[in-house]
Amino acid sequence: MPAFGSFALILALALSAYCFLAGSFALRQQAVGIPSDRLAETARRAGIATWIAVAAAAFALVWAALNNDFSVAYILHHTNRDLPTPYKFAALWSGQEGSLLFWALLLSSYGLVLRLRHKVDVKLTAYASTILAAVQIFFLLLLNFAATPFSMVRGAVPPDGNGLNPLLQYPEMVIHPPMLYLGYVGFAVPFAFALGALIMKYPGEKWIHITRRWTMVTWCFLTCGIFLGAHWAYSVLGWGGYWGWDPVENASVFPWLTGTAFLHSVMMQEKRGMLKTWNVWLIFCTFMLSILGTFLTRSGVVSSVHAFAQSSIGEWFIWFLGITLVVCCFFYIRNRDHLKSEHRLESLLSRESSFLFQNLVLLAACFALLWGTLFPVLSEWVQGHKITVGPPFFNRVNIPIAMFLLLLTGVGPLLAWRSTSWASLKRNFTIPVIAAVATAILLMVFGVRPWEDAAHFYSLMAISLCALVTATIVSEFVRGGRVISRHTGQNLLASMVTLTRRNTRRYGGYIVHFGIVVIVVGLAGAAFNQQKEQELGSGERMELGAYTVVCDSYSQDDTANYEMNYAVLNVFKNGNPLGQMFPARKFFKASQQPDTIVAIRSTPLEDLYIIYAGLNQDSNKPIIKVFINPLVSWIWAGVFVLIFGTVVAMIPPMAAAAVPQLQTVRAVSMPVPVRSDPVGAGD
């Protein structure tokens, strides 16, 4: 099977090379008026066959893992006989070589979908297919010559493997990396369409519609991947939080921010023919930031619990990034006249200005993250030693940026295209401002003291701005729903559903914005976290806030895969029993590494988060750490709302014929257009 996998990778490289070369030649021939349809079709079919070859290689690696073939070095290092089957399957992306193979598989899968849908726009798809083949060649070169997953063990084959990293032996890790990779890899498709449209000077705006749809899909996958990673960190790493501004965590946000900026600014190109150059470069940067994130994960230049081991393949990514940048700059300089804007910004009080400000804020956040993440590396290159940049820097810089972005999210729906009158702005702003002020007053009444603590100040600001955004969103739904209700006789709720179906992109975007609001409320709860650490013997107790934790017992367990120390804790709140919790600490035998099993009791108001930190060898008592983390469940609930809104925004709108009166309703109900959103909401 290893020989079969190696052959499949060589075949995939040959097919991708043919797809690129034949596709390039066919496009060149067509550009000078020479028919080359048959050659172009063979290039397309070679791209499809690439997926078959890469899938065969991935199957070979998974087969080796499931059958404990420790003659393959990758299988030896990342699995063992007693590893549960789902984690043996997940070994495909748990290490350097396997994850690169998984990347190539996803890239070829995206290419397969693109090539099967080639009739959407044959010529533009041909350009995109050829560019994707070039990207695929890079990863297949890596797999064949720099990080081959089918290297064989030299000498005698060990009877068992080293096992999977304990941190990865968690159910979410079976789906978190694929989601993250689907986002990272997926941005290659919008990049291919954007570069192809620039090369061929594609007329009109159809290419931007295609690119936007692909970007929405990959943005959704990346969002899922980021928050699954946050939940994994919260549930597994055992430090009481979900985001630590880790370099690899930050790297996942780089393309998310620029992709979000693109989905906002694309509206200006669709509606007003503006920001064409800006949008092309946003897509280019999003793809290159995805590659940069992959470089940071795999090169060893940053230290992270998420990163792979030190390796030499970082140089490959540097060269690939350099070549990509040169190609983008070359075709931009050559064809930049094709990207001239058709209109100019006419007023600061307009939807165009809100898009522009949102883009600038998102890019400022991206730059701050990028600078803070790379600063230790740059300082080492310049001064010979690393200067660490930690969470205080990122919080100090990015929290104010996030507050301003949240404010724009609330203001944007009140602005019209081209220009908005002050009278209209004042009229529509009244209720949202009242909601924000009332929320701030209530928070202070219930004990928030923004003048005493900076964390309390930011929390107050965040939740108040969330109230403003929520009031804006609700008012938009209610206003449009009432007009439809008057014309159709439907109740208000049914009218709002009809309104959403008639313009899924706009109102799905509002749902996404509400999901962001819920997430921000959850994040704001971190200002009120509490924690305490104490040894707890049998019958001993610890008190934190309203909670009392009493140690009932503690013991050990032993399985074929790991040893485990655990405690049985009785938990009370305000004297009332809540049940038992079971924090534990495992020690995996194959990898000789520990792992923390966190006990979490979650409610809408707060999480009780308990860690078994270890056993004191002197007293033979377990060390227990207890955290009270308010509003964390709001983060995970907000993610579901966000995903739902993204799905709604991608659904084609209901045909006008379905509600005859609606044509009139739209003209009346939308006097004040609404702003864009992370998934491109708008008219």
C-alpha positions as CSV (number, residue, x, y, z in Angstrom):
1,M,0.0,0.0,0.0
2,P,2.8,2.5,0.7
3,A,4.2,1.9,-2.8
4,F,0.7,2.4,-4.2
5,G,0.4,5.7,-2.3
6,S,3.8,7.0,-3.6
7,F,2.8,6.1,-7.2
8,A,-0.5,7.9,-6.8
9,L,1.3,11.1,-5.7
10,I,3.7,10.9,-8.6
11,L,0.8,10.4,-11.0
12,A,-1.1,13.3,-9.4
13,L,1.9,15.6,-9.9
14,A,2.1,14.6,-13.6
15,L,-1.6,15.1,-14.1
16,S,-1.5,18.5,-12.4
17,A,1.5,19.5,-14.5
18,Y,-0.4,18.5,-17.7
19,C,-3.5,20.4,-16.6
20,F,-1.4,23.5,-16.1
21,L,0.7,23.3,-19.2
22,A,-2.1,22.2,-21.6
23,G,-4.5,24.6,-20.0
24,S,-2.1,27.5,-20.4
25,F,-1.3,26.6,-24.0
26,A,-5.0,26.3,-24.9
27,L,-5.8,29.7,-23.3
28,R,-2.9,31.2,-25.2
29,Q,-4.1,29.8,-28.5
30,Q,-7.6,31.0,-27.8
31,A,-6.3,34.5,-27.0
32,V,-4.8,34.8,-30.6
33,G,-7.9,33.3,-32.2
34,I,-6.8,29.7,-32.7
35,P,-9.4,27.0,-31.7
36,S,-8.1,24.7,-29.0
37,D,-11.2,23.3,-27.4
38,R,-10.0,19.7,-27.5
39,L,-6.8,20.6,-25.8
40,A,-8.6,22.6,-23.2
41,E,-10.9,19.7,-22.5
42,T,-8.0,17.3,-22.0
43,A,-6.6,19.8,-19.5
44,R,-9.9,19.9,-17.6
45,R,-10.1,16.1,-17.5
46,A,-6.5,15.9,-16.3
47,G,-7.5,18.2,-13.4
48,I,-10.4,15.9,-12.6
49,A,-8.1,12.9,-12.7
50,T,-5.8,14.6,-10.3
51,W,-8.5,14.3,-7.6
52,I,-8.7,10.6,-8.2
53,A,-4.9,10.2,-7.8
54,V,-4.7,12.4,-4.7
55,A,-7.7,10.6,-3.2
56,A,-6.0,7.3,-3.8
57,A,-2.9,8.4,-2.0
58,A,-5.0,9.6,1.0
59,F,-6.8,6.3,1.0
60,A,-3.5,4.5,1.1
61,L,-2.3,6.5,4.1
62,V,-5.6,5.9,6.0
63,W,-5.5,2.2,5.1
64,A,-2.0,2.0,6.6
65,A,-3.1,3.7,9.8
66,L,-6.2,1.5,10.2
67,N,-4.1,-1.7,9.6
68,N,-1.2,-0.6,11.9
69,D,1.4,-0.6,9.2
70,F,4.3,0.7,11.3
71,S,6.7,0.1,8.4
72,V,5.5,3.6,7.3
73,A,7.3,6.2,9.3
74,Y,4.3,8.5,9.5
75,I,2.1,5.8,10.8
76,L,4.7,4.8,13.4
77,H,5.0,8.4,14.7
78,H,1.3,9.3,14.8
79,T,-0.7,6.1,15.7
80,N,-0.5,3.0,17.9
81,R,-2.4,-0.3,18.1
82,D,-4.7,0.8,21.0
83,L,-5.6,4.1,19.4
84,P,-9.4,4.3,18.8
85,T,-10.4,4.0,15.1
86,P,-11.7,7.6,14.7
87,Y,-8.3,8.9,15.8
88,K,-6.5,6.6,13.5
89,F,-8.5,8.1,10.7
90,A,-7.7,11.6,12.0
91,A,-4.0,10.7,11.8
92,L,-4.3,11.8,8.2
93,W,-4.1,15.4,9.3
94,S,-2.4,15.1,12.7
95,G,1.2,15.4,11.4
96,Q,3.2,17.4,8.9
97,E,3.2,15.1,5.9
98,G,-0.3,13.8,6.3
99,S,-1.8,17.2,6.7
100,L,-0.1,18.4,3.5
101,L,-1.6,15.4,1.8
102,F,-5.0,16.3,3.3
103,W,-4.5,19.9,2.0
104,A,-3.8,18.5,-1.5
105,L,-6.9,16.4,-1.3
106,L,-9.1,19.3,-0.4
107,L,-7.5,21.5,-3.1
108,S,-8.2,18.8,-5.7
109,S,-11.7,18.4,-4.4
110,Y,-12.4,22.1,-4.8
111,G,-10.9,21.9,-8.2
112,L,-13.1,18.9,-9.0
113,V,-16.2,20.9,-8.2
114,L,-15.0,23.9,-10.2
115,R,-14.2,21.8,-13.3
116,L,-17.5,19.9,-13.1
117,R,-19.3,23.2,-13.0
118,H,-17.2,24.6,-15.9
119,K,-20.3,25.5,-18.0
120,V,-21.2,28.4,-15.6
121,D,-18.6,30.4,-17.5
122,V,-16.3,28.2,-19.7
123,K,-13.5,30.6,-20.4
124,L,-13.2,32.1,-16.9
125,T,-13.4,28.6,-15.3
126,A,-10.6,27.5,-17.7
127,Y,-8.4,30.3,-16.3
128,A,-9.3,29.4,-12.7
129,S,-8.7,25.7,-13.4
130,T,-5.3,26.4,-14.8
131,I,-4.3,28.6,-11.8
132,L,-5.6,26.0,-9.3
133,A,-3.4,23.4,-11.1
134,A,-0.4,25.6,-10.5
135,V,-1.2,25.8,-6.8
136,Q,-1.7,22.1,-6.8
137,I,1.7,21.5,-8.4
138,F,3.4,23.3,-5.5
139,F,1.8,21.1,-2.8
140,L,2.4,17.9,-4.9
141,L,6.0,18.9,-5.3
142,L,6.2,19.2,-1.5
143,L,4.6,15.8,-1.0
144,N,6.9,14.1,-3.5
145,F,10.2,15.6,-2.6
146,A,10.2,17.4,0.7
147,A,7.6,15.9,3.0
148,T,6.6,12.5,1.6
149,P,4.0,10.7,3.8
150,F,5.1,7.2,2.6
151,S,8.7,7.2,3.8
152,M,9.6,3.8,5.2
153,V,11.1,2.9,8.5
154,R,14.8,1.9,8.3
155,G,15.8,-1.3,10.0
156,A,13.5,-3.5,12.1
157,V,9.8,-2.4,12.3
158,P,8.7,-1.7,15.9
159,P,5.8,-3.7,17.2
160,D,3.8,-0.6,18.1
161,G,3.7,3.1,17.2
162,N,4.4,6.2,19.3
163,G,0.7,7.1,19.5
164,L,-1.2,10.3,18.6
165,N,-0.5,13.5,20.4
166,P,-2.8,13.4,23.5
167,L,-4.1,16.9,22.8
168,L,-5.5,15.6,19.5
169,Q,-7.4,12.7,21.2
170,Y,-10.6,14.7,21.6
171,P,-13.8,14.3,19.4
172,E,-13.7,17.9,18.1
173,M,-10.2,17.3,16.7
174,V,-11.7,14.9,14.2
175,I,-13.7,17.8,12.7
176,H,-11.8,21.0,13.7
177,P,-8.8,20.6,11.4
178,P,-10.9,19.6,8.3
179,M,-13.1,22.7,8.8
180,L,-10.0,24.9,9.2
181,Y,-8.4,23.4,6.2
182,L,-11.6,23.8,4.1
183,G,-11.4,27.5,4.9
184,Y,-7.7,27.9,4.2
185,V,-7.6,25.8,1.1
186,G,-10.9,27.1,-0.2
187,F,-9.6,30.7,-0.6
188,A,-7.5,29.3,-3.5
189,V,-10.6,29.2,-5.6
190,P,-11.6,32.9,-5.2
191,F,-7.9,33.7,-5.8
192,A,-7.9,31.7,-9.0
193,F,-11.1,33.4,-10.3
194,A,-9.8,36.9,-9.4
195,L,-6.4,36.3,-11.0
196,G,-8.0,34.7,-14.0
197,A,-10.4,37.6,-14.5
198,L,-7.5,40.1,-14.2
199,I,-5.4,38.2,-16.8
200,M,-8.2,37.9,-19.3
201,K,-9.6,41.4,-18.6
202,Y,-13.0,39.9,-17.9
203,P,-15.8,42.2,-18.9
204,G,-18.6,43.1,-16.5
205,E,-19.0,42.0,-12.9
206,K,-20.0,38.3,-13.3
207,W,-16.7,37.2,-12.0
208,I,-17.2,39.1,-8.8
209,H,-20.5,37.3,-8.2
210,I,-18.8,33.9,-8.7
211,T,-15.9,34.9,-6.5
212,R,-18.2,36.2,-3.7
213,R,-20.2,32.9,-3.6
214,W,-17.0,30.8,-3.3
215,T,-15.7,33.2,-0.6
216,M,-18.9,32.9,1.4
217,V,-18.5,29.1,1.5
218,T,-14.9,29.2,2.5
219,W,-15.4,32.0,5.0
220,C,-18.1,29.9,6.7
221,F,-15.8,26.9,6.9
222,L,-13.0,29.0,8.3
223,T,-15.3,30.5,10.9
224,C,-16.4,27.0,12.0
225,G,-12.7,25.9,12.2
226,I,-11.7,28.9,14.3
227,F,-14.4,28.5,16.9
228,L,-14.1,24.7,17.0
229,G,-10.4,25.4,17.8
230,A,-11.4,27.9,20.5
231,H,-13.8,25.3,22.0
232,W,-11.1,22.6,21.9
233,A,-8.6,24.9,23.6
234,Y,-11.3,25.7,26.3
235,S,-12.2,22.0,26.8
236,V,-8.8,20.3,26.5
237,L,-5.8,22.6,27.2
238,G,-7.0,23.2,30.8
239,W,-5.9,26.8,31.3
240,G,-9.4,28.2,31.8
241,G,-9.7,30.2,28.5
242,Y,-10.5,29.8,24.8
243,W,-8.2,32.3,23.2
244,G,-4.6,33.1,24.1
245,W,-3.4,35.1,21.1
246,D,-1.2,32.2,20.2
247,P,0.7,32.7,16.9
248,V,-1.1,29.9,15.1
249,E,-4.5,31.1,16.5
250,N,-3.7,34.5,15.1
251,A,-2.7,33.1,11.8
252,S,-6.1,31.5,11.3
253,V,-7.7,35.0,11.8
254,F,-5.5,36.8,9.1
255,P,-7.5,35.4,6.1
256,W,-10.7,35.6,8.0
257,L,-10.4,39.3,8.5
258,T,-9.4,40.1,4.9
259,G,-12.1,37.7,3.6
260,T,-14.6,39.5,5.7
261,A,-13.4,42.8,4.3
262,F,-13.8,41.5,0.8
263,L,-17.4,40.4,1.5
264,H,-18.2,43.9,2.6
265,S,-16.5,45.9,-0.1
266,V,-17.6,43.6,-2.9
267,M,-21.0,45.4,-2.6
268,M,-19.5,48.6,-3.8
269,Q,-18.2,47.0,-7.0
270,E,-21.5,45.3,-7.6
271,K,-23.7,48.3,-7.0
272,R,-21.5,51.3,-7.9
273,G,-18.5,49.9,-9.9
274,M,-16.1,51.1,-7.1
275,L,-13.1,49.6,-5.4
276,K,-12.2,47.2,-8.2
277,T,-8.5,47.3,-7.5
278,W,-9.1,47.1,-3.8
279,N,-11.3,44.0,-4.1
280,V,-8.8,42.2,-6.4
281,W,-6.0,42.8,-3.9
282,L,-8.2,41.8,-1.0
283,I,-8.6,38.4,-2.6
284,F,-4.9,38.1,-3.4
285,C,-4.0,39.0,0.1
286,T,-6.5,36.6,1.6
287,F,-5.0,33.7,-0.3
288,M,-1.4,34.7,0.5
289,L,-2.3,35.1,4.2
290,S,-3.7,31.6,4.1
291,I,-0.3,30.4,2.8
292,L,1.5,32.6,5.4
293,G,-0.5,30.9,8.2
294,T,0.5,27.5,6.8
295,F,4.1,28.7,6.8
296,L,3.9,29.8,10.4
297,T,2.4,26.4,11.4
298,R,5.0,24.3,9.6
299,S,8.3,26.2,9.5
300,G,9.0,26.2,13.3
301,V,9.6,30.0,13.3
302,V,7.0,30.5,16.0
303,S,6.4,28.5,19.2
304,S,2.9,27.2,19.6
305,V,1.0,24.3,20.9
306,H,-0.8,24.2,17.5
307,A,2.4,24.2,15.4
308,F,4.1,21.2,13.8
309,A,7.7,20.4,14.5
310,Q,10.7,22.3,13.2
311,S,11.2,21.5,9.5
312,S,12.9,22.8,6.4
313,I,9.7,23.1,4.3
314,G,9.2,26.7,5.5
315,E,11.6,27.7,2.7
316,W,9.3,26.2,0.1
317,F,6.4,28.3,1.3
318,I,8.6,31.5,1.3
319,W,9.4,30.8,-2.4
320,F,5.8,30.1,-3.2
321,L,4.7,33.3,-1.5
322,G,7.3,35.3,-3.4
323,I,6.4,33.8,-6.8
324,T,2.7,34.3,-6.1
325,L,3.3,38.0,-5.2
326,V,5.4,38.6,-8.3
327,V,2.7,37.0,-10.5
328,C,-0.1,39.1,-8.9
329,C,1.9,42.3,-9.2
330,F,2.9,41.6,-12.9
331,F,-0.7,41.1,-14.1
332,Y,-2.0,43.9,-12.0
333,I,0.6,46.4,-13.5
334,R,-0.1,45.0,-16.9
335,N,-3.9,45.2,-16.7
336,R,-4.6,47.8,-14.1
337,D,-6.4,50.1,-16.5
338,H,-9.2,47.5,-16.6
339,L,-9.8,48.1,-12.9
340,K,-10.7,51.8,-13.0
341,S,-13.6,52.7,-10.8
342,E,-16.8,54.0,-12.4
343,H,-17.8,56.2,-9.5
344,R,-16.3,58.1,-6.7
345,L,-17.2,58.5,-3.0
346,E,-19.8,61.3,-2.8
347,S,-20.5,61.6,0.9
348,L,-19.2,60.5,4.2
349,L,-22.8,59.8,5.3
350,S,-23.3,57.0,2.8
351,R,-23.3,53.2,2.6
352,E,-20.1,53.4,0.4
353,S,-18.3,55.2,3.2
354,S,-19.5,52.6,5.8
355,F,-18.0,49.8,3.6
356,L,-14.8,51.7,3.3
357,F,-14.5,52.4,7.0
358,Q,-15.3,48.8,7.8
359,N,-12.6,47.6,5.4
360,L,-10.0,50.0,6.9
361,V,-10.9,48.8,10.5
362,L,-10.7,45.1,9.5
363,L,-7.4,45.6,7.8
364,A,-6.1,47.6,10.8
365,A,-7.0,44.6,13.0
366,C,-5.3,42.3,10.6
367,F,-2.1,44.4,10.5
368,A,-2.1,44.6,14.3
369,L,-2.4,40.9,14.6
370,L,0.2,40.3,11.9
371,W,2.7,42.7,13.5
372,G,2.3,41.3,16.9
373,T,2.6,37.7,15.7
374,L,5.7,38.3,13.6
375,F,7.4,40.8,15.9
376,P,9.3,38.1,17.9
377,V,10.6,36.6,14.7
378,L,11.6,40.0,13.3
379,S,13.3,41.1,16.5
380,E,15.3,37.9,16.5
381,W,16.5,38.5,13.0
382,V,17.4,42.1,13.8
383,Q,18.7,41.9,17.3
384,G,19.6,38.3,17.7
385,H,17.1,37.5,20.4
386,K,13.3,37.3,20.6
387,I,11.2,40.0,22.1
388,T,7.9,38.4,23.1
389,V,4.6,40.0,22.4
390,G,1.9,38.6,24.6
391,P,-1.9,39.0,25.2
392,P,-1.6,42.4,26.9
393,F,-0.4,43.9,23.6
394,F,-3.1,42.2,21.5
395,N,-5.9,43.2,24.0
396,R,-4.7,46.8,24.2
397,V,-4.6,47.2,20.4
398,N,-7.4,45.0,19.1
399,I,-10.2,45.6,21.7
400,P,-10.6,49.3,20.7
401,I,-10.5,48.3,17.1
402,A,-13.3,45.8,17.7
403,M,-15.4,48.4,19.5
404,F,-15.2,50.8,16.6
405,L,-16.1,47.9,14.2
406,L,-19.1,47.1,16.3
407,L,-20.2,50.7,16.2
408,L,-20.0,50.7,12.4
409,T,-22.0,47.5,12.4
410,G,-24.8,49.4,14.1
411,V,-24.5,52.6,12.1
412,G,-24.2,51.0,8.7
413,P,-27.8,49.9,8.2
414,L,-29.0,53.5,8.7
415,L,-27.0,54.7,5.7
416,A,-28.2,54.9,2.1
417,W,-26.2,54.7,-1.1
418,R,-24.5,57.9,-2.3
419,S,-25.8,60.1,0.5
420,T,-27.9,60.1,3.7
421,S,-29.6,63.1,5.2
422,W,-29.0,64.1,8.7
423,A,-32.7,64.1,9.4
424,S,-33.0,60.5,8.2
425,L,-30.0,59.5,10.3
426,K,-31.3,61.2,13.4
427,R,-34.7,59.6,13.0
428,N,-33.4,56.1,12.6
429,F,-30.7,56.4,15.2
430,T,-33.0,57.3,18.1
431,I,-34.2,53.8,19.2
432,P,-30.7,52.1,18.9
433,V,-29.1,54.9,20.9
434,I,-31.7,54.7,23.6
435,A,-31.2,50.9,23.7
436,A,-27.4,51.3,24.1
437,V,-27.7,54.0,26.8
438,A,-30.4,52.0,28.7
439,T,-28.2,48.9,28.6
440,A,-25.2,50.8,30.0
441,I,-27.3,52.2,32.9
442,L,-28.6,48.7,33.7
443,L,-25.1,47.2,33.7
444,M,-23.9,49.9,36.1
445,V,-26.9,49.4,38.4
446,F,-26.1,45.6,38.6
447,G,-22.5,46.3,39.6
448,V,-20.3,47.0,36.6
449,R,-17.9,49.8,37.5
450,P,-16.2,51.1,34.3
451,W,-14.4,53.9,36.2
452,E,-12.6,51.4,38.4
453,D,-11.4,48.8,36.0
454,A,-10.4,49.0,32.3
455,A,-11.8,45.5,31.7
456,H,-15.2,46.6,33.1
457,F,-15.1,49.7,30.9
458,Y,-14.6,47.6,27.7
459,S,-17.2,45.1,28.8
460,L,-19.7,47.9,29.4
461,M,-18.9,49.4,26.0
462,A,-19.1,46.1,24.2
463,I,-22.5,45.0,25.6
464,S,-23.9,48.5,25.1
465,L,-22.8,48.6,21.5
466,C,-24.3,45.1,21.1
467,A,-27.6,46.5,22.3
468,L,-27.3,49.2,19.6
469,V,-26.6,46.7,16.9
470,T,-29.4,44.5,18.0
471,A,-31.9,47.4,18.0
472,T,-30.8,48.3,14.5
473,I,-31.2,44.8,13.2
474,V,-34.6,44.3,14.8
475,S,-35.8,47.6,13.5
476,E,-34.9,46.7,10.0
477,F,-36.8,43.4,10.2
478,V,-39.8,45.0,11.8
479,R,-40.0,47.9,9.5
480,G,-39.9,45.8,6.4
481,G,-42.2,43.1,7.9
482,R,-44.8,45.7,8.8
483,V,-45.0,47.0,5.2
484,I,-45.3,43.4,3.9
485,S,-47.9,42.7,6.5
486,R,-50.1,45.7,5.4
487,H,-49.9,44.6,1.7
488,T,-50.3,40.8,2.2
489,G,-52.4,40.4,5.3
490,Q,-49.7,38.1,6.9
491,N,-48.9,38.4,10.6
492,L,-45.7,40.2,11.5
493,L,-43.6,37.1,12.0
494,A,-44.7,35.5,8.7
495,S,-44.0,38.8,7.0
496,M,-40.5,38.9,8.3
497,V,-39.9,35.4,7.1
498,T,-41.2,36.4,3.6
499,L,-39.0,39.5,3.8
500,T,-35.9,37.3,4.5
501,R,-36.8,34.9,1.7
502,R,-37.2,37.8,-0.7
503,N,-33.7,39.1,0.1
504,T,-31.8,36.3,1.7
505,R,-28.5,37.9,1.1
506,R,-29.4,41.1,3.1
507,Y,-31.3,39.6,5.9
508,G,-29.2,36.5,6.2
509,G,-26.4,39.0,6.7
510,Y,-28.3,40.6,9.5
511,I,-28.6,37.2,11.1
512,V,-24.9,36.9,10.8
513,H,-24.5,40.3,12.5
514,F,-26.7,39.2,15.3
515,G,-24.5,36.1,15.7
516,I,-21.5,38.4,16.0
517,V,-23.4,40.3,18.7
518,V,-24.1,37.2,20.7
519,I,-20.4,36.2,20.4
520,V,-19.2,39.6,21.6
521,V,-21.5,39.5,24.6
522,G,-19.9,36.1,25.5
523,L,-16.4,37.6,25.1
524,A,-17.3,40.6,27.2
525,G,-18.0,38.2,30.1
526,A,-14.3,37.5,30.4
527,A,-13.9,40.8,32.4
528,F,-15.7,39.1,35.3
529,N,-13.8,35.8,35.4
530,Q,-12.8,34.4,38.9
531,Q,-10.4,31.6,39.7
532,K,-8.8,29.8,42.7
533,E,-6.4,26.9,43.2
534,Q,-6.2,24.7,46.3
535,E,-5.2,21.2,47.4
536,L,-8.3,19.1,48.2
537,G,-8.2,15.9,50.2
538,S,-11.2,13.8,50.9
539,G,-13.9,15.8,52.7
540,E,-12.1,19.1,52.2
541,R,-13.8,22.1,50.5
542,M,-13.0,25.1,48.4
543,E,-15.2,28.2,48.1
544,L,-15.3,30.6,45.1
545,G,-18.1,33.1,44.5
546,A,-21.4,31.4,45.1
547,Y,-19.9,27.9,44.6
548,T,-18.6,25.4,47.1
549,V,-16.6,22.4,45.9
550,V,-16.2,19.4,48.2
551,C,-13.8,16.5,47.4
552,D,-15.7,13.3,47.8
553,S,-12.8,11.1,46.7
554,Y,-9.9,10.8,44.3
555,S,-8.4,7.7,42.7
556,Q,-6.6,6.2,39.6
557,D,-7.5,4.2,36.6
558,D,-5.5,2.2,34.1
559,T,-6.3,1.2,30.5
560,A,-4.3,-0.1,27.5
561,N,-4.0,3.4,26.1
562,Y,-3.5,5.6,29.2
563,E,-3.3,5.9,33.0
564,M,-5.6,8.4,34.7
565,N,-5.8,10.3,38.0
566,Y,-9.2,11.8,38.8
567,A,-11.2,13.4,41.5
568,V,-14.9,13.1,42.4
569,L,-16.2,16.5,43.5
570,N,-19.5,17.5,45.0
571,V,-20.6,20.9,43.9
572,F,-22.9,23.4,45.6
573,K,-24.2,26.8,44.7
574,N,-25.5,29.0,47.4
575,G,-25.7,25.8,49.5
576,N,-27.9,24.0,47.0
577,P,-26.4,20.7,45.6
578,L,-25.7,20.8,41.8
579,G,-24.3,17.2,41.5
580,Q,-20.8,15.8,41.0
581,M,-18.0,16.8,38.6
582,F,-15.0,14.6,37.6
583,P,-11.9,16.5,36.5
584,A,-9.0,14.2,35.5
585,R,-5.5,14.0,34.2
586,K,-4.4,11.3,31.8
587,F,-0.9,10.0,30.9
588,F,-0.7,8.3,27.5
589,K,1.6,5.3,27.5
590,A,2.6,5.3,23.8
591,S,3.5,9.0,23.6
592,Q,4.6,9.4,27.2
593,Q,2.6,12.7,27.3
594,P,0.0,14.0,29.8
595,D,-3.4,15.4,29.0
596,T,-6.0,17.3,31.0
597,I,-9.7,16.3,31.2
598,V,-11.6,19.5,32.2
599,A,-14.9,19.2,34.1
600,I,-17.3,21.9,32.9
601,R,-20.8,22.8,34.1
602,S,-22.2,25.3,31.7
603,T,-25.3,27.5,32.0
604,P,-26.4,30.6,30.0
605,L,-25.0,32.8,32.8
606,E,-21.7,31.2,33.6
607,D,-19.4,28.2,33.4
608,L,-18.0,26.4,36.4
609,Y,-14.7,25.1,35.1
610,I,-12.6,22.7,37.2
611,I,-9.1,21.3,36.5
612,Y,-7.2,18.4,38.1
613,A,-3.8,20.2,38.0
614,G,-1.8,17.3,39.5
615,L,-1.1,15.3,42.6
616,N,1.0,16.8,45.3
617,Q,3.6,14.1,46.0
618,D,4.3,15.4,49.5
619,S,0.7,15.4,50.8
620,N,-0.7,12.9,48.2
621,K,-3.6,15.3,47.6
622,P,-5.0,16.4,44.3
623,I,-4.4,20.1,43.3
624,I,-7.7,21.5,42.0
625,K,-8.2,24.7,40.1
626,V,-11.6,26.3,39.9
627,F,-12.7,29.0,37.5
628,I,-16.0,30.9,37.2
629,N,-16.3,32.1,33.6
630,P,-19.4,34.2,32.9
631,L,-21.3,34.1,29.6
632,V,-19.0,31.6,27.8
633,S,-22.0,29.6,26.4
634,W,-23.0,32.8,24.5
635,I,-20.0,32.4,22.4
636,W,-20.9,28.9,21.2
637,A,-24.5,29.9,20.8
638,G,-23.5,32.9,18.7
639,V,-21.5,30.7,16.4
640,F,-24.6,28.6,15.5
641,V,-26.5,31.8,14.8
642,L,-23.7,33.0,12.6
643,I,-23.5,29.8,10.6
644,F,-27.3,29.8,10.2
645,G,-27.2,33.4,8.9
646,T,-24.4,32.5,6.4
647,V,-26.5,29.6,5.1
648,V,-29.5,31.8,4.7
649,A,-27.4,34.4,2.8
650,M,-26.3,31.7,0.4
651,I,-29.8,30.5,-0.5
652,P,-31.2,32.0,-3.7
653,P,-33.9,34.5,-3.0
654,M,-37.6,33.6,-3.5
655,A,-38.9,34.4,-7.0
656,A,-40.9,37.7,-7.2
657,A,-43.8,35.7,-8.7
658,A,-44.3,33.9,-5.4
659,V,-45.7,37.1,-3.8
660,P,-47.3,39.3,-6.4
661,Q,-47.7,42.3,-4.2
662,L,-44.1,42.2,-3.1
663,Q,-42.8,44.3,-5.9
664,T,-44.7,47.3,-4.5
665,V,-43.8,46.4,-1.0
666,R,-40.1,46.5,-1.7
667,A,-40.2,50.0,-3.1
668,V,-42.0,51.2,0.0
669,S,-40.4,49.1,2.7
670,M,-36.8,49.8,1.9
671,P,-36.5,53.6,1.8
672,V,-33.3,53.4,3.7
673,P,-30.9,50.8,2.3
674,V,-28.9,48.6,4.7
675,R,-25.3,48.0,5.0
676,S,-23.2,45.0,4.1
677,D,-22.1,42.2,6.4
678,P,-19.5,39.5,6.9
679,V,-21.3,37.3,4.3
680,G,-22.0,40.1,1.9
681,A,-25.6,41.1,2.8
682,G,-27.2,43.8,0.7
683,D,-29.6,44.4,-2.0
